[in-house]
Every structure is written in C-alpha cells, then in structure tokens.
Amino acid sequence: MSSNLYIVRHGQTSFNASGTKTFTGWIDVDISEVGVKQAMGIAQTLKDIRFDVAYTSRLKRASHTLEILLAPHEYGVPVIVDDRIIERSYGDLSGQLHTDVQAKHPDMYKIWHRSYDVPPPNGESVKIVEMRVYGFINELLRESGDDKNILISAHGNSIRCLRAYLERLTVEQEMSVEVPQDDYLHYSFQSDPNGLFGGETKKLHPATS
C-alpha cells in the first residue's frame, strides 16, 4: 500500500514583499500578507487530506506556512521540527540584496548564487544542503510505513534537494528547477527499509514541473 508525500514551499516573505531579492538564508523573517494568502490557497486545496504527520524547519516562514496549512485539520496533526530541511545558509551574504552583491562581486555573484558546489563565504553550497536533506528524506521513506499522508513545509533550496532525491534529477536538472510558492508537490511512494533510496516514488502533482 502506498503513502503520500506533500511538499510546500513557504509563502512570500516580508523581506521580498517589495519585489527586491534578498539573500535570506537562516535569517528568521516571517511571511508577508501575500505569503499568507498563498498558504491559505494551498490549505484549501489540501483541506480534505487527513495528514498523519507534518515536518517543518525552525524558521518562522516555514512554521507559519505550516500552521496555515494545518488550520483546517482540527483533529491535531503531530508536527516535527527538523532542521535538516532548513534553507541554505548564505553566510556573509545573508541579509544583502542580490543587486548589491552583484555590484560588489560581479565575478562571483552567479557562482555564489547558483553554483552547485561552491559555497558563499561562511555559507553552504547546494551540495552541502543535499547531504542533510538526503539524510532526512531517506530516513522518512524508510521509516514512515504504509498508507500515510505526510506534509512538509520547507524552503526553496531544501525542496530543490528533495526533488533531486525523489525524482533522481541530474545536477543540471536540480539547479534549474524552481519551486513555486503558490502550489504544492505531491509524490506517492512505497516505503522500503532495505531499498537504496528508501522506496519507489512517483510524482503526481504538478505533472510537468
């Protein structure tokens, strides 16, 4: 019997509400009014699913999004905080505007922003994020059991790594995928404690992204 995994990226943050892009990383900002509306829209779509457990990082933007997602579920869904799915740390770039970093470091901006294995100063590369995210999702797929509905509220880069694991993406594919803030990802999987990847997974929604 298969289980279901639903993954949601937190809504728009107060940092990015003005339309500018900021390296947020581990800075603990909340979601904006737009972010609340984005989460509420997804909550309505998923309101009839009975979740067995939900996961989030410690950061407010993920936990607040999860709170909104679970609001229709009055029976009480157990929530586990696991920082293996926290956002990528941008180190010394945290809190800086993309435009300012690009102006100060034109040769390194794209590398720090989008490189797979080169971290920004005192921060994490996507490859480093993969190491903790892969441990989390492998453990979840091995130990979750059958006929479960699991919800994850996470971040753009941690979800990028989750997708790479679940969909067997190449590095090039992983680095090119974008995770919307107004939709969700849905996978079905067969838990297998002995399988290399923890079980077979199939992406159900959205079908083409």
Secondary structure by P-SEA (a helix, b strand, c coil): cbbbbbbbccccccccccccccccccccccccaaaaaaaaaaaaaaccccccbbbbcccaaaaaaaaaaacccccbbbbbbbcccccccccccccccaaaaaaacccccccccccccccccccccaaaaaaaaaaaaaaaaaccccbbbbbbbbcaaaaaaaaaaaacccaaaaaabbbbcccbbbbbbbbbccccccbbbbbcccccc
